[in-house]
Amino acid sequence: MEIIVGKTAGFCYGVERAVQGAKNEVKDSNAKVYCLGEIVHNKQVVEDLEKRGIKFIEKPEEVKEIRSKTIIRAHGIPKETYDKCKEKNIEIVDYTCPKVLNIHEIADEYCKKGYYIVLVGAKNHPENVGTISYCGDKMSVIEKKEDTYKVVQDIKKSGKNKCLVIAQTTYHLEKFKEIEEILTEELLDNIELEIKNTICRATELRQKETEELSKKVDLMIIIGGKNSSNTKKLYEVASQFCKETVCIETVDELSNKGNIGNKKIGIMAGASTPRKSIEDVVDFYNSLI
């Protein structure tokens, strides 16, 4: 048996920054520390921070103490939530991923320039809920390739002659390219089209490594939160190239040891997956040798 762990598996820069920042805030502060939404999409990370004293809330109205700090999660928040925090004099500590903040700035800039904005990603994902708040009312979300043709018609009916296309930082790169191709083919003759691939470079590298690794192993293990978008994308990529691919949140889900034999095992983890979750899986398979 051979175990290969992806070099890009585990925390990305934005997650590491947010999680370590949250730990420092609760360690160094005598005041109550809140966090608006899950800091990242990983149950184990959230539970660890709760044990350290951070209270997770869904809206600014849940902040009760006057002397307190409120952390902004890595996925960011809508513009209106920032306004609500300011209105209530809530002290915020912003750990929104810089890549996400950059998308907010792009959306805001092009909205003010009068562009129709197309966001490629999951409409209800927390990152995109924030981004949508900067896009204005002339915008559409494309979740999957099949949505693209309807959005093309919406753009043509909008009266806008300029269109910006951006993407969720963790969107599937190949699917984004397919959507880009359709939009270019359908709109370029009549619409000034600007396409910005805002998929995080770390996401691209992780998806590419997952593809390469899954092609040369017998069993592919994807580790990450059940509600993690980037983990789901890794599972989709790996499943295309490795028939035996499983997605787990913790090592406990590998209760059926089965006959591993001389299998070559590949391990990849989402951007919100802590190192310990990866090490636990490696230890599990090493125990079978």
N, C-alpha and C positions, 0 to 999 in steps of 0.2 A: 504493500500500500504506500502511495505517495500523496502527500498533502501539499497543495500549492495555495498560498494566500496571496490575493491580489495586492500589489504595491499601493494602489490607491484606495484600498478598503478602509472604511472608518471615517472619523470626523474630517470634514472639509474645513477650510480656514474660517468661514462664516460661523459654523457651528461651534468650533473650538473657541472662537472669540466670545460668542454669546454665553456658552456654558461656563467657561472659566471666569468671565466677567460677572456672571450671576453668583458664582461661588465667592468671589472676592467681595461683592456688594454685601452679601449676608454676613460674611465674616468680619468686615470692617465697620459695619453700621450698627449703631445702638437702636436705630429706628426700625419699625416694621418694614419688611420688604415684600412687595407684591410683584406679580408678573402678569401682564395682560395676555392671556392665552398660553398654550403650551410653548415653552421656550423653543423647543424643537419637537419634531414628531418621533419621539421615542419614550415609551412608557417608563423604562428603567431610569433614564436620565431625569425625567420629571419627578419620579418617586424619590430619587436621591436628593434632589433639590428641596423637595417638600420636607424631608427628614432634617435638612439643614436649616429649615425655618422659613422658606419662601412660600407665600400663599398665592396660588394661581387663581385668577379671576377672569371673567369674560368681558366686563365693561367697567369704565372708570367709576361709575356710581357705587361699585362695591368697595372702593377705597374708603375706609372709615376713620383711620387715625390721621390726625393733622400732621404729626411728625412721622413721615413715612416716605419711602421711595417706591417708584413703580417702574419695573423693567419692561422695555419693549422687546418682544420676542424677535428671533432671527428672521422670521417671515415678514416682519413689519406689520403695520396697522393702517387703516384708512385715514385719509386726511381729516375727516370729520372727528375721528377719535383723538387725534392730536389736539384739535380745537376744543374738544370737551375737557381734556386734561388741563389745558391752559385756563379754560373758564373756571374750573374747580380748584385752580392753584395746586395741581398735583405735580410734585417733583418727579420728572421722568429721567430714566437712564436708558438711552437708546442703543440697543444692541442689534438693531436691524442689520442684516448682512449688507455690506457696502455694494455688492452687486445688485441687490434688490433696490436699494436707495437710488442707484444709478438709473434703473428702469423707471422709477417714479419721476426722476428729473427729466428723462427723455419724454415720457408721456405728457408731463405737464408742459414742457417746451413746445411740443408739436401740437398739442391741443390749443394752446394760445396762438399758434401760427395758422389755425384753421384746418388742420388735417383731420380726416376721418381716421380713427385708430382701430387697428385689428390686433387683438391680443390672442396669441396661440397658447392655449393651456386650459386647465380645468377651472371652470367658472367659479366654483365654490371653494377652491383651495385658498387658504389664508393669505398666501403671498399675492394671489391674483385679486382677491377682495380689496387689498390695499392698492394695487396698481390701478384697478378699475376706477377708483375714486379720483384719479388724476387724469382720466381720459376724456372727461366731458360726456355729453349725451349722444354725440355722433360716434359711436363705437360698437364693435361686435367682438364676441369671443368665439374662437374656433377650438373646440375640444378635440375633434377628430377630423380626418380627411373628408368624410362624408358631409360635414357641415359647411365646407368651403364654398360650394356653389350657391347655397342660399345667401351666404355672407356677401358674395360677389354681387348678387341682385340687390341686397340692402345698400351696398356702397353706391351702386349706379343710381338707385332711387333717392339717395341722400342729398343730391345736388352738389356734393363736394367733388372737386377735381384733383384733390391731393390725398394720398393715403399712406399712413405709416403702419408697418407690420413689426411687432415685437413679440417676444416669447417668454413664457415662464422659465425661470432659470434652470429648472430640472426637467424640461420637456425632452422627449425622445428626439434626438438629432435627425435621424433618417426620416421620421414622420414630418418634422418641421420642413425638411427639404422638399418633400412631396407636396406639402401645402404651398410652399413658396413657388414651386413650379406651376401649380394650377393658377394661383393669383397672378403671376407674371403673364401667363398665357391669356388669361381672361380680361385683364385690366390694362395692360401696358399701352395699348393703342389709344385709350381715352383718358387714362388717369395717370397723374404724376405719382409713381409708386416708389416709396423708399422702404427698403427691408433691412432691419437691423437684427442680426442673430444675437439675441441677448441671453442665449443659453450659456450657463456658466462654463468656463473652460474646464473646471474640475469635473463637472458633470459629463462633458464630452469625453474627457480622458478616461473616466471611470466606466462609461458605457463601452468605449472602444476596448479597454482592457478586459471587460467582462466578455465581450464577443470573442476576443482572441483566446482567452482562457477556456471558455466553454467549448471551443472547437477541439481542444486537446485533452479533455478529461472525460472520465466515465460517469462521474457524479458531480453536480454543481450545487453548492449550498449558497443561497443568498440570505444574508442576515440583516434584519431591519424592522422598524416599527410597522405594525399593521396598517397605520394610517399615513405612512411615509410615501410620498409620490415618487421620489427618486429611487426608493427601494423597489417599488412596483415596476418601474421602467427597467431596472437591472434584471428583474425576473423575466420580463418580456423578452429582453435581449438574449439572455442565457437560454431560455426555452427554445429559441429558434435553432440553436446549434448543439444543444445537449439534451438528449431525450429524457434523461433522468435529472431533472432540476427541481429543487424544493426551496421554498421560501419560509424562513422561520424567524421568530422574534428572539427566542432564547434557546439555549441548548436543551432545555426540558422537552422541547418538541421532537427531539431525536431519540425518543424512548425505545423505538424499535431498532435495535442494532443491526439485525439482519446479517447477511453474509457479505462482508466487505471484500474479503479475499485480496486480490492484487489490484483492486481498482485504484485509479488515479482520481483524487478528489480535489476539486477547485473550490475555493472559498472567496466570496466577495461580499462586501457589506456596504450598506447605504451611508450617506453622508452624515446621518444623525446617530449612527451606531457606535457605542462606546467600545474602546479597545478590549475591555474585559469580556464582552459578549463574543468577540472574535476568538479570544484566547480560550474561552470555555469550550467552544466548538472544536478547536484544535486539540485541546486536552482530551476531549471525549473520543476523538478518533485515534489519538495516540494510545489511549488506554486499551484499544482493541488489538493492538499489534502483539 
